[in-house]
Amino acid sequence: MAPIIRAEILTIGDEILFGQITDTNTQWIGSQLTDIGIRPVRKTSVGDNKADILDAFSAASQRVNVIIVTGGLGPTRDDITKHTFCEYFGTELEINQEALELITAFFAKRGRAMTELNIQQAALPKNCTYVPNLWGTAPGMWFEKDDVIYVSLPGVPYEMKSLMEFEILPRLKSRFVSNIIQHKSVRTIGIGESFLAETIAPWEDALPEHIKLAYLPHFGQVKLRLTGTGTDQAQLDADLAEQVALLMPYIEEWVFGFDTDELETVIGSLLVQHNATVGTAESCTGGFVANQITSVPGASQYFLGSVVSYSNEVKMNVLGVSPQTLEAFGAVSEQTAREMAEGARKVLNTTFAISTTGIAGPDGGTAEKPVGTVWIACATPEETFTQLLTLRNNRKINIELTASYALNLLRKTILKTNLAVKG
C-alpha cells in the first residue's frame, strides 16, 4: 500500500474568526484532496496576525506533507500572507513579470486603470513557484521546504476553486503516488446514534483494517460513512459493497438511502415511480415540510400544494377538522393530526397527505403537553398513520426534526401501502 499523504488546510482572515463570513473553502478543498487520495487531517483558521500565521506554518509542517493556505492575498495592507511567507522562507518580494503581465491584461480587458496597489500584487517571494490565476488578480504560490509543499491560494471561492482544479490538483497528483480514498455512506433515520452503535457493534468490530467507520448525526438522522483506503479502485469498491451488504441485516428497517440520497429525493423518486401525489397540512412547521419537498427539482410532478393551518379556524374551515375534536383533544393531539391529514388529502386531491401539529417552543407548553410535543400523520385513500414525537426545547431544532420525521413517515407509508391505489 502506498504511503498516506497528509494535508492541512489553513485559512487566514479576521473575518472568518469574527464570524463575518462562512468558511466554505475548507469543506470544498477537503473533498477535492480526498478525491486524489490525499487525506486532510486538520483544518486551522488564524487571523491577520503574522506571528500567529508563522506559528501555524511551523506547527503544520511537523504534521503533514501538504499545507493548503487560503486568504490574505489581496492588494490592501491587511493582506499579509505574502510578507509572512517571505519571513518564513527567509526571502523577499520581487515583481514577477509573468504575474505582472497577467494582472495588466486582466485590468486592460475590463477597461480599468491599474493602481500601485494592483501592481504590487505581482510582487511575490523570490523562492516561490508562481501559479497563474486566470480568474482574478491574487496570485497562486507554490513553495517547498523540508519535503513539505506549501500552496497559497486566494480566499475568493471562485478564484480558489479554479486554481485548485486547473493548477494545484494536477500538480499534486503528478507529484504523489497515493492511496485511493473511497467513501460509502448509509443513511438512517429514526434510530439514535448510541443505540445504532450498540446495534451494529458486532459488524463494526469485524471491519477490515483498511475500512474505517464514522457516525454523522443530523436532525434525527445518522449517516454511517465508511472510508476505505487502497491502491486498487475496483477491489476497494467491492470491499465497501461487501461491508454494506453485511451491515444491512442489522439496520435495514432504519435505512432510507445511500451516499447523497436525501429523504426528499428518495420520496420524490418513489412518488414519480408510482405516479402518486402528495400534499401537506402544517401547523407547527409553518410550511417547512413543503419547503423540503419542493427543494427537489421536478417536485411539481408529485407535489400539489400545502395548507399552513396555524390557527384553529383554518384547521376547521379549510381542512375540515371537527370543532368537537379540537374541543375534546386540543390542536396538539393524535385526533387533530389525523383529521388534518385526511382533510388535506381531500382538499388537495392527492394520493397522500402529511400533517404536523405540535408545540415547537420556546413557550406554549403545559405539564400535559410540554414544549416539543408533536403529532404527525400520513393519510392514504385507505387509512391514516400517526406518530407522536417528543422533541426538545428548541424551536428551530423542533421544526427541522418534525419535518424529517414527517417525511420519513410518508416514505414508510408509501412502502407499506405499496401504492395499491394510484393517483
Solvent accessible surface area in square Angstrom, and as a share of the most:
residue,aa,sasa,rsa
1,M,157,0.70
2,A,19,0.15
3,P,96,0.60
4,I,86,0.44
5,I,13,0.07
6,R,95,0.35
7,A,0,0.00
8,E,2,0.01
9,I,4,0.02
10,L,2,0.01
11,T,2,0.01
12,I,2,0.01
13,G,3,0.03
14,D,48,0.25
15,E,66,0.30
16,I,37,0.19
17,L,96,0.48
18,F,139,0.58
19,G,62,0.60
20,Q,128,0.57
21,I,92,0.47
22,T,113,0.66
23,D,43,0.22
24,T,71,0.41
25,N,13,0.06
26,T,11,0.07
27,Q,146,0.65
28,W,55,0.19
29,I,0,0.00
30,G,13,0.12
31,S,53,0.34
32,Q,44,0.19
33,L,0,0.00
34,T,15,0.09
35,D,110,0.57
36,I,32,0.16
37,G,4,0.03
38,I,2,0.01
39,R,66,0.24
40,P,43,0.27
41,V,52,0.30
42,R,120,0.44
43,K,143,0.61
44,T,37,0.22
45,S,47,0.30
46,V,18,0.10
47,G,8,0.08
48,D,39,0.20
49,N,71,0.37
50,K,78,0.33
51,A,62,0.48
52,D,69,0.36
53,I,0,0.00
54,L,35,0.17
55,D,95,0.49
56,A,12,0.09
57,F,0,0.00
58,S,54,0.35
59,A,42,0.33
60,A,1,0.01
61,S,23,0.15
62,Q,151,0.67
63,R,75,0.27
64,V,8,0.05
65,N,48,0.24
66,V,0,0.00
67,I,0,0.00
68,I,0,0.00
69,V,0,0.00
70,T,3,0.02
71,G,9,0.08
72,G,11,0.10
73,L,6,0.03
74,G,25,0.24
75,P,53,0.33
76,T,72,0.42
77,R,231,0.84
78,D,84,0.44
79,D,35,0.18
80,I,31,0.15
81,T,0,0.00
82,K,17,0.07
83,H,91,0.40
84,T,0,0.00
85,F,0,0.00
86,C,11,0.07
87,E,99,0.44
88,Y,38,0.15
89,F,30,0.12
90,G,70,0.67
91,T,36,0.21
92,E,99,0.44
93,L,52,0.26
94,E,86,0.38
95,I,60,0.31
96,N,41,0.21
97,Q,111,0.50
98,E,100,0.45
99,A,1,0.00
100,L,40,0.20
101,E,117,0.52
102,L,52,0.26
103,I,7,0.03
104,T,62,0.36
105,A,55,0.43
106,F,38,0.16
107,F,8,0.03
108,A,71,0.55
109,K,170,0.72
110,R,114,0.42
111,G,72,0.69
112,R,135,0.49
113,A,91,0.71
114,M,52,0.23
115,T,77,0.45
116,E,107,0.48
117,L,95,0.47
118,N,20,0.10
119,I,58,0.29
120,Q,81,0.36
121,Q,6,0.02
122,A,0,0.00
123,A,4,0.03
124,L,2,0.01
125,P,2,0.02
126,K,103,0.43
127,N,79,0.40
128,C,20,0.12
129,T,69,0.40
130,Y,23,0.09
131,V,0,0.00
132,P,28,0.18
133,N,4,0.02
134,L,111,0.55
135,W,60,0.21
136,G,6,0.06
137,T,26,0.15
138,A,11,0.09
139,P,3,0.02
140,G,0,0.00
141,M,0,0.00
142,W,19,0.07
143,F,4,0.02
144,E,88,0.40
145,K,75,0.32
146,D,120,0.62
147,D,137,0.71
148,V,11,0.07
149,I,2,0.01
150,Y,2,0.01
151,V,0,0.00
152,S,0,0.00
153,L,0,0.00
154,P,3,0.02
155,G,31,0.30
156,V,81,0.46
157,P,61,0.39
158,Y,141,0.54
159,E,24,0.11
160,M,0,0.00
161,K,73,0.31
162,S,10,0.06
163,L,0,0.00
164,M,0,0.00
165,E,94,0.42
166,F,122,0.51
167,E,36,0.16
168,I,0,0.00
169,L,16,0.08
170,P,62,0.39
171,R,74,0.27
172,L,1,0.00
173,K,123,0.52
174,S,99,0.64
175,R,117,0.43
176,F,42,0.17
177,V,128,0.74
178,S,26,0.17
179,N,4,0.02
180,I,48,0.24
181,I,16,0.08
182,Q,57,0.25
183,H,78,0.35
184,K,58,0.24
185,S,10,0.06
186,V,0,0.00
187,R,24,0.09
188,T,0,0.00
189,I,2,0.01
190,G,43,0.42
191,I,10,0.05
192,G,46,0.44
193,E,75,0.34
194,S,84,0.54
195,F,114,0.48
196,L,0,0.00
197,A,33,0.26
198,E,127,0.57
199,T,36,0.21
200,I,0,0.00
201,A,37,0.29
202,P,79,0.50
203,W,10,0.04
204,E,56,0.25
205,D,122,0.63
206,A,79,0.61
207,L,30,0.15
208,P,43,0.27
209,E,141,0.63
210,H,53,0.23
211,I,3,0.02
212,K,110,0.47
213,L,31,0.16
214,A,25,0.19
215,Y,47,0.18
216,L,63,0.31
217,P,79,0.50
218,H,117,0.52
219,F,49,0.21
220,G,20,0.19
221,Q,21,0.10
222,V,5,0.03
223,K,60,0.25
224,L,0,0.00
225,R,83,0.30
226,L,0,0.00
227,T,12,0.07
228,G,0,0.00
229,T,13,0.07
230,G,9,0.09
231,T,87,0.51
232,D,77,0.40
233,Q,75,0.34
234,A,75,0.58
235,Q,98,0.44
236,L,3,0.02
237,D,62,0.32
238,A,55,0.43
239,D,25,0.13
240,L,5,0.03
241,A,60,0.46
242,E,97,0.44
243,Q,17,0.07
244,V,14,0.08
245,A,64,0.50
246,L,93,0.46
247,L,0,0.00
248,M,35,0.16
249,P,101,0.64
250,Y,83,0.32
251,I,0,0.00
252,E,113,0.51
253,E,127,0.57
254,W,49,0.17
255,V,16,0.09
256,F,12,0.05
257,G,5,0.05
258,F,70,0.29
259,D,58,0.30
260,T,127,0.74
261,D,50,0.26
262,E,68,0.30
263,L,2,0.01
264,E,28,0.12
265,T,53,0.31
266,V,28,0.16
267,I,1,0.01
268,G,4,0.04
269,S,72,0.46
270,L,26,0.13
271,L,0,0.00
272,V,72,0.41
273,Q,130,0.58
274,H,44,0.20
275,N,112,0.57
276,A,3,0.02
277,T,23,0.13
278,V,0,0.00
279,G,0,0.00
280,T,0,0.00
281,A,0,0.00
282,E,0,0.00
283,S,11,0.07
284,C,9,0.05
285,T,5,0.03
286,G,44,0.42
287,G,16,0.16
288,F,55,0.23
289,V,0,0.00
290,A,12,0.10
291,N,78,0.40
292,Q,45,0.20
293,I,3,0.01
294,T,69,0.40
295,S,69,0.44
296,V,24,0.14
297,P,129,0.81
298,G,37,0.36
299,A,7,0.05
300,S,99,0.64
301,Q,123,0.55
302,Y,6,0.02
303,F,28,0.12
304,L,91,0.45
305,G,16,0.15
306,S,44,0.28
307,V,18,0.10
308,V,71,0.41
309,S,0,0.00
310,Y,127,0.48
311,S,45,0.29
312,N,64,0.33
313,E,101,0.45
314,V,48,0.28
315,K,2,0.01
316,M,57,0.26
317,N,123,0.63
318,V,67,0.38
319,L,5,0.03
320,G,56,0.54
321,V,2,0.01
322,S,33,0.21
323,P,75,0.47
324,Q,131,0.58
325,T,13,0.08
326,L,19,0.09
327,E,149,0.67
328,A,73,0.57
329,F,100,0.42
330,G,23,0.22
331,A,30,0.23
332,V,19,0.11
333,S,8,0.05
334,E,56,0.25
335,Q,64,0.28
336,T,0,0.00
337,A,0,0.00
338,R,83,0.30
339,E,44,0.20
340,M,0,0.00
341,A,0,0.00
342,E,60,0.27
343,G,8,0.08
344,A,0,0.00
345,R,52,0.19
346,K,150,0.64
347,V,80,0.46
348,L,35,0.18
349,N,124,0.63
350,T,3,0.01
351,T,1,0.00
352,F,2,0.01
353,A,0,0.00
354,I,2,0.01
355,S,0,0.00
356,T,1,0.00
357,T,1,0.01
358,G,15,0.14
359,I,24,0.12
360,A,8,0.06
361,G,3,0.03
362,P,98,0.61
363,D,112,0.58
364,G,59,0.57
365,G,34,0.33
366,T,82,0.47
367,A,112,0.86
368,E,148,0.66
369,K,49,0.21
370,P,68,0.43
371,V,29,0.17
372,G,0,0.00
373,T,17,0.10
374,V,1,0.00
375,W,47,0.17
376,I,1,0.00
377,A,0,0.00
378,C,0,0.00
379,A,0,0.00
380,T,10,0.06
381,P,51,0.32
382,E,129,0.58
383,E,91,0.41
384,T,17,0.10
385,F,38,0.16
386,T,36,0.21
387,Q,59,0.26
388,L,88,0.44
389,L,9,0.04
390,T,113,0.66
391,L,30,0.15
392,R,135,0.49
393,N,111,0.57
394,N,64,0.33
395,R,100,0.36
396,K,132,0.56
397,I,43,0.22
398,N,1,0.01
399,I,34,0.17
400,E,34,0.15
401,L,7,0.03
402,T,1,0.01
403,A,1,0.01
404,S,13,0.09
405,Y,42,0.16
406,A,0,0.00
407,L,3,0.02
408,N,10,0.05
409,L,14,0.07
410,L,0,0.00
411,R,16,0.06
412,K,79,0.34
413,T,2,0.01
414,I,3,0.01
415,L,97,0.48
416,K,133,0.56
417,T,29,0.17
418,N,113,0.58
419,L,2,0.01
420,A,84,0.65
421,V,58,0.34
422,K,113,0.48
423,G,56,0.54
